Amino acid sequence: MKKFLSKHWVKIAGVATGALGGYLYYYFIGCVSGTCPITSNPYNLMVYGAVLGYLLFDLIFDAGTKHKLKQITEVSEKKDKDNSNEF
């Protein structure tokens, strides 16, 4: 469980942040008349916010991971090239 949480903490934080944001939107703005299909029910809005939070956090933090992976790959390729020139 600890390994799972350490691996997916960003996604879990995104879901929690989105769900909280969805509830706060319902509480402060919401839909008074009840005719709005998403904002009239707090559960619908929390699920919608959780999905958006997950996608947003995954998009932001995944881009940073891919950039780091690209840098690591470039450095290792450069070292391999330098080592092959020594012989």
N, C-alpha and C positions, 0 to 999 in steps of 0.2 A: 504494500500500500504506500509506503514511504517513497519507494522508487517511482511509482506511478504519479504521485503528487509532485515530486521534484521534476519529473519529465514534462508534465502537463500543467504546471502552475499558471502559466500565462493564459491558457485557454479557460481554465477554471475562473481565474480573476476576471476575464472578459465576460463570461456568462454571468457571474455575480454582479459585476458593474452594470451590465446591460439590464439585468432584471431589476436592480435597484433603480436605475434610470427610468425604466418603463413604469414602475410603480409611482415614482415621484412625478412623472409626467401625468399619470392618471390623477394623482392626488391634487396637484396644483393647477393643471390645465384641463385635462379630461374632456368629457362630453356630457353636458348637463341633460340634454334632451333624450339621450339613449339611442339616437338614430345612427350614431357613428359606429360601424361594426368593430373597429379595432379599439378605439379609445373609450368606449362605453363600459367595458369590462376590464377590471384590473388584471385578471389572469391572462387574458389575451394580450394585453399590452406588455406584461412582464415576459411572456414567452417571446413576443416579437422583439423586445429589447434585449433579451438574452441571446437570441440568434444574431442580432446585429452586433452586440458586444463581442460575441465569439468570433464572428467574421472580421470585425475591425481589429481586434487584438491579434488574431492570427495573421492578418495581412501586414500589420505594422511590425510585429516581432519576427515573422518569417522572412521578411525582406532583409532584416539585419543579419539573420542567420545565413542566408544565401550569400550575402556580401562577404561575411567572414569566411565562409567556406571557399569562395572564389579567391580571396587573398591567400589563404592557406595553400590552396592548390598552386597558385602562381609562385609562391615562395618555394614549395617543394620541387616544382619543375625547374626553377632556377638553380637550386642546389644540385639536382640531378645533372643538369647541363654542365655546371661548374666541375662536378666530380668526374664527369666523362672526359673533360678536357685535360685533366691531370695525367692520364695514362697516355 
